Amino acid sequence: MKIILTFIFILNFTYSISQSIRPKSKLNDLYRLSHGICEESKDENFCLALEYYKSDELDSCYIYSSKALLSNNINETKNDILKYLLGSSALHKEIYQKAYENLISISKNSSIDFLRNKQLGSVCINLKKYKEAILYLEKLLTKVDNFDSIAIREVYHNLGLCYVHTKEYDKAKLYFNKEFTLIKKNDTSSIIRAKMELANVYYNQYLDDDAIPLFLESYNLSKSFSDVELKQNSALNMAVVERNRKGYKESVKYYREYIMWKDSIWNRDRIIELADKDKEIVVAQKDSEIAIQEEKLKTQKVVQKGLIFGASGLLVFLGFLAFFYKKLQKKNSLITQQKEDLAIANKTKNYLFSVVSHDLRSPMNTIKHQHLQLKKHIENNNLEGIKEANNSAITVTESTSHLLNNVLHWSLEQNNQMVFEQKEYPFKPIVEHVLYDYENLIEANDVEIETNYTKNSLIKADRESLKIVLRNLLDNSVKYMNGQGKITIEMGVDSESYAYVSIQDTGIGISAERLAKINSLKDVSIDKINRSEGVGLGLILCQTLVKKNKGILSFDSEEGKGTKVTIQLPRSED
């Protein structure tokens, strides 16, 4: 039985191009209409939502358009514009059902009906409502004067994709060919994608003689192109094609190539290998500098002996001796300091390598196991198994990505390369922005979140490093939640000097022994940390960044009942 190629690659491409369709004339009409409403109503939330949308700050647009829709004083035109802004922002944040609900509720005779149809086409594709998406996309084609060639090409692509999923292959082929005619000759990545799309259309109709040459041509083009995702998908396509043709030996070769591109262990080993080479170069340079200094010392000793046996007199000899002694002492002190700095840098590097090698071993083995399971499910054509194995691998990959981010931030901080600028900020918006970023993760893990802002305050801190700390603490709360649970965020002022935010969860908690080790990090430097004691890099990074912000980080926990983490930061004058 023939195995039909998946359309994972095409789906990924669809979302990215759907966002780029920007009919300028229609948007300008929207802006003119919205500015008039803003000046007339003086609605701050409406005006902010509009400005954030114009500047492509869609996370903030999502927040303020939601707030503006809660107002009682709102007419139909203003309501339609706000639902368009909220729906477009939700599409950007990949909250597709909410985007659909807002966009579909816009009045059909509204002045922004054209923009509404454009966004609904994108949303319906992501919700797999392909027949409904076709209706909105074909309406756009009646207004081609509003698009440039790139935007028209993107509409053709999305229509072709919809017709593939509805199994209307002749129409799919028609639109993919139209898309192909608009691609520039030097746009290699788009050419590869277009050829793969046409090949998939032919292959799903069992027109192997037309499909296979296109697959092979896409594969050969991708070999000379830098896009790893293209290499992965073209190799996977060839593996499935060869398997269907019973060319098992060739299929295995292509599948191994696909696994090579996917194998994150290979990437990690390359990073470690390059780091080791850098270390060897630095050590060699320092050894060379020390040898040069030693030669200089020998030369200076010869000069001193010459002065002793010279006829310049005792006073001249003592003067030169004192001069050279001070110079040597200064150089020796510099060399000693450089050796100490190198030793600390080497210790930090070794610690980071131990973190990477220790904490990556388990997720890498899990990913390897998931790949084997995925291979087994593919061989058995088990779609549910494939989906489950893929979702599991994605979860492990996100966790591993979080670890690597901590390693990067720690490395930048230790080498004084992290941009650190303390300014006055309102505390509440910083916390809210981080919470909005975690909205999808919290919903996916069935975790309830509750906020209690007793008082907002101005703080003096570096905003980006504070966000890193909040993300780490929220990740830990979700990670160590025992099934369903609750996270409570509380913010307030506990003195004239400090404002605080606390994150309390109902997770598994921390043992008294480990809690004591975590709280002792306040006074422990990197060269005295024993990794065998179970202290993770994330908590060390949090303590370092909070101390750099002149704050206090403390933990309170009871095993089996949850954990409460409190950050205290210096206040500015309100």
LOVOPA-821796 format. One record per residue (C-alpha): residue number from 0; residue in one letter; chain; x, y, z. Coordinates in steps of 0.1 Angstrom, whole numbers, always signed. Each point is the difference from the previous one (the first is absolute). Last residue first. Layout:
 tigu bake lumtor    xx    yy    zz
  NUM    A      A     X     Y     Z
...
END
This chain:
 tigu bake lumtor    xx    yy    zz
  573    D      A   +65  +570  +434
  572    E      A   +37    +5   +10
  571    S      A   +19   -31   -11
  570    R      A    -3   -33   +17
  569    P      A   +28   -26    +4
  568    L      A   -10   -36    -9
  567    Q      A   -12   -29   +21
  566    I      A    -7   -33   -18
  565    T      A   -20   -26   +19
  564    V      A    -3   -38    -8
  563    K      A   -27   -21   +16
  562    T      A    +0   -38    -4
  561    G      A   -26   -27    +2
  560    K      A   -17   -24   +25
  559    G      A   +18   -34    -5
  558    E      A   +33   +12   +14
  557    E      A    -4   +34   +17
  556    S      A   +15   +31   -16
  555    D      A   +13   +35    +5
  554    F      A   +26   +14   -24
  553    S      A   +17   +34    +0
  552    L      A   +13   +24   -26
  551    I      A   +13   +35   +11
  550    G      A    +7   +30   -22
  549    K      A   +30   +21   -10
  548    N      A    -8    -6   -37
  547    K      A   +33   -19    -2
  546    K      A   -12   -21   +30
  545    V      A   -32    -9   -19
  544    L      A   +21   -10   -31
  543    T      A   +23   -22   +20
  542    Q      A   -28   -17   +20
  541    C      A   -20    -7   -31
  540    L      A   +31   -14   -19
  539    I      A    +8   -23   +30
  538    L      A   -37   -12    +0
  537    G      A    +1    -7   -38
  536    L      A   +34   -18    +3
  535    G      A   -14   -27   +23
  534    V      A   +11    -8   +35
  533    G      A    +0   -37    +5
  532    E      A   +29    -3   +26
  531    S      A   +21   -18   -27
  530    R      A    +4   +34   -17
  529    N      A   +23   +12   +28
  528    I      A    +0   +38    -1
  527    K      A   +32   +16   +13
  526    D      A   +13   +14   -33
  525    I      A   -34   +15    -8
  524    S      A    -2   +21   +31
  523    V      A   -21    -7   +31
  522    D      A   -16   +27   +22
  521    K      A   -36    +0   -13
  520    L      A    +3   -36   -11
  519    S      A    -7   -11   +36
  518    N      A   -38    +3    -7
  517    I      A    +3   -29   -25
  516    K      A   +21   -22   +23
  515    A      A   -25    +5   +29
  514    L      A   -29    -9   -23
  513    R      A   +19   -32   -10
  512    E      A    +1   -12   +36
  511    A      A   -36   +11    +8
  510    S      A   -14   -19   -30
  509    I      A   -16   +21   -27
  508    G      A   -37    +2   -11
  507    I      A   -20   -24   -22
  506    G      A   -21   +28   -15
  505    T      A   -26   +23   +14
  504    D      A   +17   +31   -12
  503    Q      A   +10   +34   +14
  502    I      A   +17   +27   -20
  501    S      A    +8   +32   +20
  500    V      A    +6   +36   -12
  499    Y      A   +15   +26   +23
  498    A      A    +7   +37    +4
  497    Y      A   +28   +12   +22
  496    S      A   +13   +32   +17
  495    E      A   -31   +15   +17
  494    S      A   -10   -35   +11
  493    D      A   -20   -31   -10
  492    V      A   -15   +13   -33
  491    G      A   -23   -22   -21
  490    M      A    -3   -27   -26
  489    E      A   -15   -35    +3
  488    I      A    +0   -27   -27
  487    T      A   -18   -32   +10
  486    I      A    +6   -32   -20
  485    K      A   -26   -28    +2
  484    G      A    +1   -37    -7
  483    Q      A    -9   -29   -23
  482    G      A   +26   -28    -2
  481    N      A   +27    +3   +26
  480    M      A   +15   +34    -9
  479    Y      A   +38    -2    -2
  478    K      A    +3   +12   -36
  477    V      A   -27   +27    +3
  476    S      A   +16   +16   +31
  475    N      A   +35    -5   -14
  474    D      A    -9   +17   -33
  473    L      A   -16   +29   +20
  472    L      A   +33    +5   +19
  471    N      A   +21    -1   -31
  470    R      A   -22   +24   -19
  469    L      A    +0   +24   +30
  468    V      A   +38    +0    +2
  467    I      A    +4    +6   -38
  466    K      A   -26   +28    +2
  465    L      A   +21   +17   +27
  464    S      A   +31    -2   -23
  463    E      A   -20   +18   -27
  462    R      A   -14   +28   +22
  461    D      A   +33   +11   +17
  460    A      A   -12   +14   +33
  459    K      A   -12   +30   +19
  458    I      A   -36    -5   +11
  457    L      A   -31   +21    -2
  456    S      A   -29   -15   +19
  455    N      A   -33   -18    -5
  454    K      A   -20    -9   +31
  453    T      A   -21   -30   +12
  452    Y      A    +4   -18   -33
  451    N      A   -15   -35    +6
  450    T      A    +2   -22   -31
  449    E      A   -14   -36    -4
  448    I      A   +12   -27   -24
  447    E      A   -17   -33    -5
  446    V      A   +22   -27   -16
  445    D      A   -14   -24   -26
  444    N      A   +35    -6   -16
  443    A      A   -11   +14   -34
  442    E      A   -17   +30   +16
  441    I      A   +32    +9   +19
  440    L      A   +22    -4   -32
  439    N      A   -25   +21   -21
  438    E      A    -1   +29   +25
  437    Y      A   +38    +0    +7
  436    D      A    +8   +31   -22
  435    Y      A   -30   +17   +16
  434    L      A   +15    -7   +35
  433    V      A   +33   +16   -10
  432    H      A   -17   +31   -13
  431    E      A   -21    +2   +32
  430    V      A   +31    -1   +23
  429    I      A   +18   +28   -19
  428    P      A   -33   +20    -1
  427    K      A    -4    -2   +38
  426    F      A   +35   +13   +11
  425    P      A    -2   +35   -15
  424    Y      A   +35    +7   -13
  423    E      A   +29   +22   +11
  422    K      A   +33    -9   -17
  421    Q      A   +28   -25    +5
  420    E      A   +19    -9   -32
  419    F      A   +17   -33    -4
  418    V      A    +9   -13   -35
  417    M      A   +15   -34    +5
  416    Q      A   +36    -2   -12
  415    N      A   +17    +1   +34
  414    N      A   +16   -34    -6
  413    Q      A   -18   -17   +29
  412    E      A   -33   +17   -10
  411    L      A    +3   -12   -36
  410    S      A    +8   -36   +10
  409    W      A   -29    +0   +25
  408    H      A   -24   +13   -26
  407    L      A   +11   -26   -25
  406    V      A    -1   -29   +25
  405    N      A   -35   +11   +11
  404    N      A   -11    +1   -36
  403    L      A   +14   -35    -5
  402    L      A   -21   -13   +29
  401    H      A   -32   +16   -14
  400    S      A    +7   -16   -34
  399    T      A    +3   -34   +17
  398    S      A   -34    +5   +16
  397    E      A   -15   +10   -34
  396    T      A   +17   -31   -16
  395    V      A   -15   -23   +26
  394    T      A   -35   +13    -7
  393    I      A    +5    -2   -38
  392    A      A   +12   -36    +3
  391    S      A   -32    -9   +19
  390    N      A   -22   +17   -26
  389    N      A   +18   -19   -28
  388    A      A    -4   -34   +18
  387    E      A   -37    +7    +6
  386    K      A    -6   +11   -36
  385    I      A   +19   -29   -15
  384    G      A   -19   -25   +23
  383    E      A   -33   +15   -11
  382    L      A   +10    -3   -37
  381    N      A   +11   -37    +3
  380    N      A   +13    -8   -36
  379    N      A   +18   -30   +15
  378    E      A   +33   +11   -15
  377    I      A    -7   +36   +10
  376    H      A    -9   -12   +36
  375    K      A   +34   -18    +2
  374    K      A   +19   +30   -13
  373    L      A   -18   +22   +25
  372    Q      A    +8   -24   +28
  371    L      A   +37    +1   -10
  370    H      A    -1   +38    -2
  369    Q      A   -17    +1   +34
  368    H      A   +28   -21   +15
  367    K      A   +26   +23   -14
  366    I      A   -19   +30   +14
  365    T      A    -1   -17   +34
  364    N      A   +37    -7    -1
  363    M      A    +6   +37    -9
  362    P      A   -23   +10   +28
  361    S      A   +20   -21   +26
  360    R      A   +35    +9   -12
  359    L      A    -7   +38    -3
  358    D      A    +1    +7   +38
  357    H      A   +34   -18    +6
  356    S      A   +19   +10   -32
  355    V      A   -13   +36    -1
  354    V      A    +4    +6   +38
  353    S      A   +35   -16    +0
  352    F      A    +9   +22   -30
  351    L      A   -12   +31   +19
  350    Y      A   +20   -10   +30
  349    N      A   +31    -6   -21
  348    K      A    -4   +34   -16
  347    T      A    -4   +17   +34
  346    K      A   +31   -18   +13
  345    N      A   +20   +10   -31
  344    A      A   -11   +37    +4
  343    I      A   +10    -1   +37
  342    A      A   +34   -16    -9
  341    L      A    +5   +26   -28
  340    D      A    -8   +29   +24
  339    E      A   +25   -15   +25
  338    K      A   +27    -4   -26
  337    Q      A    -6   +36   -13
  336    Q      A    +3   +13   +36
  335    T      A   +33   -19    +5
  334    I      A   +13   +14   -34
  333    L      A    -9   +36   +10
  332    S      A   +16    -4   +35
  331    N      A   +32   -13   -17
  330    K      A    -1   +30   -24
  329    K      A    -3   +24   +29
  328    Q      A   +27   -17   +21
  327    L      A   +23    +0   -30
  326    K      A    -4   +37    -5
  325    K      A    +5    +7   +37
  324    Y      A   +32   -21    +0
  323    F      A   +13   +16   -31
  322    F      A    -2   +35   +15
  321    A      A   +14   -10   +33
  320    L      A   +29   -17   -16
  319    F      A    +7   +29   -23
  318    G      A    +2   +24   +30
  317    L      A   +21   -24   +21
  316    F      A   +25    -3   -29
  315    V      A    +2   +37    -5
  314    L      A    +6    +5   +37
  313    L      A   +27   -27    +1
  312    G      A   +21   +13   -28
  311    S      A    -2    +1   -38
  310    A      A   +31   -22    -2
  309    G      A   -18   -31   -11
  308    F      A    +1   -34   +17
  307    I      A   -33    +5   +18
  306    L      A   -15   +18   -31
  305    G      A    +9   -30   -22
  304    K      A   -17   -23   +25
  303    Q      A   -32   +21    -2
  302    V      A    +1    -1   -38
  301    V      A    +2   -38    +1
  300    K      A   -29    -1   +24
  299    Q      A   -20   +22   -24
  298    T      A    +6   -24   -29
  297    K      A   -12   -30   +21
  296    L      A   -31   +19   +10
  295    K      A    -8    +8   -36
  294    E      A    +3   -37    -9
  293    E      A   -24    -8   +28
  292    Q      A   -25   +26   -13
  291    I      A    +2   -15   -35
  290    A      A    -6   -35   +14
  289    I      A   -30   +13   +20
  288    E      A   -16   +16   -31
  287    S      A    +5   -32   -20
  286    D      A   -17   -21   +28
  285    K      A   -29   +25    +0
  284    Q      A    -4    -3   -38
  283    A      A    +1   -38    +2
  282    V      A   -27    +0   +27
  281    V      A   -22   +23   -21
  280    I      A    +4   -22   -31
  279    E      A    -6   -32   +19
  278    K      A   -32   +15   +15
  277    D      A   -13   +10   -34
  276    K      A    +6   -35   -12
  275    D      A   -20   -14   +29
  274    A      A   -28   +24    -7
  273    L      A    -1   -11   -37
  272    E      A    -3   -37   +11
  271    I      A   -27    +8   +25
  270    I      A   -21   +18   -26
  269    R      A    +5   -28   -25
  268    D      A   -10   -26   +26
  267    R      A   -32   +20    +7
  266    N      A    -9    +2   -37
  265    W      A    +5   -38    -4
  264    I      A   -21    -6   +31
  263    S      A   -28   +22   -16
  262    D      A    -6   -27   -26
  261    K      A   -25   +13   -24
  260    W      A   +24    +7   -29
  259    M      A   +16   -34    +5
  258    I      A   -35   -17    +3
  257    Y      A    -9   +12   -35
  256    E      A   +34   -13   -13
  255    R      A    -8   -33   +16
  254    Y      A   -34    +0   -17
  253    Y      A   +16    +7   -34
  252    K      A   +24   -30    +4
  251    V      A   -27   -23   +14
  250    S      A   -22    +8   -30
  249    E      A   +28    -7   -24
  248    K      A    +4   -35   +15
  247    Y      A   -37    -5    +1
  246    G      A    -7    +7   -36
  245    K      A   -34   -16    +3
  244    R      A   -15   +28   -23
  243    N      A   -21   +11   +30
  242    R      A   +32    +0   +21
  241    E      A   +18   +21   -25
  240    V      A   -27   +26    +1
  239    V      A    -2    +0   +38
  238    A      A   +38    +6    +3
  237    M      A    -1   +26   -28
  236    N      A   -26   +20   +19
  235    L      A   +20    -2   +32
  234    A      A   +31   +13   -18
  233    S      A   -19   +29   -14
  232    N      A   -15    +8   +34
  231    Q      A   +33    +0   +19
  230    K      A   +19   +20   -26
  229    L      A   -27   +26    -2
  228    E      A    +0    +3   +38
  227    V      A   +38    +4    +0
  226    D      A    -2   +31   -23
  225    S      A   +36    +5   -13
  224    F      A    -5   -10   -37
  223    S      A   +23   -22   -20
  222    K      A   -17   -33   +12
  221    S      A   -34   +17    -3
  220    L      A    +3    +1   -38
  219    N      A    +7   -37    -3
  218    Y      A   -30    -9   +23
  217    S      A   -24   +23   -19
  216    E      A   +11   -16   -34
  215    L      A    -5   -35   +15
  214    F      A   -35    +9   +12
  213    L      A    -8   +16   -34
  212    P      A   +13   -31   -18
  211    I      A   -22   -22   +23
  210    A      A   -33   +19    -6
  209    D      A    -6    -2   -37
  208    D      A    +9   -37    -5
  207    D      A   -17    -7   +34
  206    L      A   -34   +12   -11
  205    Y      A   -17   -18   +30
  204    Q      A   -24   +29    +4
  203    N      A   +15    +8   +35
  202    Y      A   +34    -1   -17
  201    Y      A   -10   +26   -26
  200    V      A   -12   +25   +26
  199    N      A   +31    -8   +22
  198    A      A   +23    +7   -29
  197    L      A   -17   +33    -6
  196    E      A    +6   +10   +36
  195    M      A   +36   -13    +0
  194    K      A    +7   +21   -32
  193    A      A   -15   +31   +17
  192    R      A   +21    -5   +31
  191    I      A   +32    -4   -19
  190    I      A    -7   +31   -22
  189    S      A    -9   +20   +32
  188    S      A   +34    -9   +15
  187    T      A   +19    +8   -31
  186    D      A   -13   +36    -5
  185    N      A   +25    +9   -27
  184    K      A   -24    -9   -29
  183    K      A   -28   +21   +14
  182    I      A   -33   -17    +9
  181    L      A   -31   +12   -18
  180    T      A    -3   -29   -24
  179    F      A    +2   -25   +29
  178    E      A   -31   +15   +17
  177    K      A   -20    -4   -31
  176    N      A   +12   -36    -2
  175    F      A   -10    -6   +36
  174    Y      A   -34   +15    -8
  173    L      A    -7   -23   -29
  172    K      A   +14   -31   +17
  171    A      A   -23    +5   +30
  170    K      A   -29    +5   -24
  169    D      A    +8   -33   -17
  168    Y      A    +6   -17   +34
  167    E      A   -35    +6   +15
  166    K      A    +9   -23   +29
  165    T      A   -16   +25   +26
  164    H      A   +34    +1   +17
  163    V      A   +18    +6   -33
  162    Y      A   -26   +27    -8
  161    C      A    +8   +19   +32
  160    L      A   +38    -1    -8
  159    G      A    -5   +13   -35
  158    L      A   -22   +28   +14
  157    N      A   +27    +9   +25
  156    H      A   +27    +1   -27
  155    Y      A   -20   +21   -24
  154    V      A    -7   +25   +29
  153    E      A   +38    +1    +7
  152    R      A    +8    +7   -37
  151    I      A   -25   +29    +0
  150    A      A   +18   +14   +31
  149    I      A   +34    -3   -17
  148    S      A   -13   +16   -33
  147    D      A   -14   +31   +18
  146    F      A   -36    +0   +13
  145    N      A   -30   +24    +1
  144    D      A    -5    -3   -38
  143    V      A    -6   -37    +6
  142    K      A   -35    +8   +14
  141    T      A   -20   -29   -15
  140    L      A   +28   -23   +12
  139    L      A    -8   +10   +36
  138    K      A   -35   -16    -4
  137    E      A   +17   -32   -11
  136    L      A   +19    +0   +33
  135    Y      A   -31    +4   +22
  134    L      A   -20   -28   -17
  133    I      A   +31   -23    -1
  132    A      A    +5    +4   +38
  131    E      A   -35   -13    +5
  130    K      A    +8   -31   -20
  129    Y      A   +33    -4   +19
  128    K      A   -12    +2   +36
  127    K      A   +33   -15   +12
  126    L      A    +1   +25   +30
  125    N      A   +33   +13   -14
  124    I      A   -16    +3   -34
  123    C      A   -30   +17   +15
  122    V      A   +21   +26   +17
  121    S      A   +19   +10   -32
  120    G      A   -32    +4   -20
  119    L      A   -17   +19   +29
  118    Q      A   +29   +25    -1
  117    K      A    -6    +9   -36
  116    N      A   -38    -1    +3
  115    R      A    +1   +26   +29
  114    L      A   +23   +23   -20
  113    F      A   -25    +1   -28
  112    D      A   -30    +5   +24
  111    I      A   +17   +30   +16
  110    S      A   -28   +24   -11
  109    S      A   -24   -23   +17
  108    N      A   -28   -16   -19
  107    K      A    +8   -34   +14
  106    S      A    +0   +13   +36
  105    I      A   +30   -14   +19
  104    S      A   -10   -32   +20
  103    I      A   +20   -23   -23
  102    L      A   +32   +20    +9
  101    N      A    -5    -3   +38
  100    E      A    -9   -37    +1
   99    Y      A   +27   -10   -25
   98    A      A   +28   +18   +19
   97    K      A   -11   -17   +32
   96    Q      A    +1   -34   -17
   95    Y      A   +34    +7   -15
   94    I      A   +20   +10   +31
   93    E      A   +32    -1   -21
   92    K      A   +14   +32   +16
   91    H      A    -1   +17   -34
   90    L      A   -35   -13    -6
   89    A      A   -10   +14   +34
   88    S      A   +14   +34   -11
   87    S      A   -20    +0   -32
   86    G      A   -32   -10   +19
   85    L      A    +6   +27   +26
   84    L      A    +6   +27   -26
   83    Y      A   -30   -11   -21
   82    K      A   -22    -2   +31
   81    L      A   +10   +35    +9
   80    I      A    -8   +13   -35
   79    D      A   -34   -17    +0
   78    N      A    -9   +14   +35
   77    K      A   +10   +36   -11
   76    T      A   -23    -3   -30
   75    E      A   -29   -14   +21
   74    N      A    +2   +25   +28
   73    I      A   +18    -3   +34
   72    N      A    -7   +17   +34
   71    N      A    -3   -31   +22
   70    S      A   +37    -7    -1
   69    L      A   +11   -37    +3
   68    L      A   +11    +1   -37
   67    A      A   +27   +26    +9
   66    K      A   +17   -25   +24
   65    S      A    +3   -27   -26
   64    S      A   +13   +25   -25
   63    Y      A   +26   +11   +26
   62    I      A   +14   -35    +7
   61    Y      A    +0   -13   -36
   60    C      A   +17   +32   -13
   59    S      A   +27    -5   +27
   58    D      A    +8   -35   -15
   57    L      A    -4   +14   -35
   56    E      A   +29   +25    +1
   55    D      A    -2    +3   -38
   54    S      A    +5   +39    +2
   53    K      A   -35    +6   -16
   52    Y      A   -16   -26   +24
   51    Y      A   +17   +17   +30
   50    E      A   -14   +33   -10
   49    L      A   -35   -13    -5
   48    A      A    -1   -19   +34
   47    L      A   +13   +32   +17
   46    C      A   -28   +21   -15
   45    F      A   -27   -25   +10
   44    N      A   +14    -3   +35
   43    E      A    +2   +38    +4
   42    D      A   -36    +7   -12
   41    K      A    +0   +37    -8
   40    S      A   -33    -6   -19
   39    E      A    +4   +26   -28
   38    E      A   +38    -1    -5
   37    C      A    +0   -38    +1
   36    I      A   -30    -4   -23
   35    G      A   +16   +23   -26
   34    H      A   +33   -19    +3
   33    S      A   -19   -33    -6
   32    L      A   -15   +12   -33
   31    R      A   +33   +12   -13
   30    Y      A   +18   -32   +12
   29    L      A   -26   -23   -17
   28    D      A    +2   +19   -33
   27    N      A   +38    -3    +2
   26    L      A    -3   -37    +6
   25    K      A   -22    -3   -31
   24    S      A   +26   +19   -22
   23    K      A   +29   -20   +15
   22    P      A   -13   -35    -7
   21    R      A   +24   -19   +23
   20    I      A    +3   -37    -6
   19    S      A   +30    -9   +22
   18    Q      A   -19   -19   +27
   17    S      A   -12   -27   -24
   16    I      A   +36    -6   -11
   15    S      A   +11   -13   +34
   14    Y      A   -31   -21    +6
   13    T      A    +1   -17   -33
   12    F      A   +37   -10    +2
   11    N      A    -6   -22   +30
   10    L      A   -29   -17   -17
    9    I      A   +20    -7   -31
    8    F      A   +27   -18   +19
    7    I      A   -24   -21   +20
    6    F      A   -17   -12   -31
    5    T      A    +6   -37    +4
    4    L      A    +9   -23   -29
    3    I      A   -25   -28    -8
    2    I      A   +13   -35    +8
    1    K      A   -10   -24   -29
    0    M      A   -14   -34   +10
END
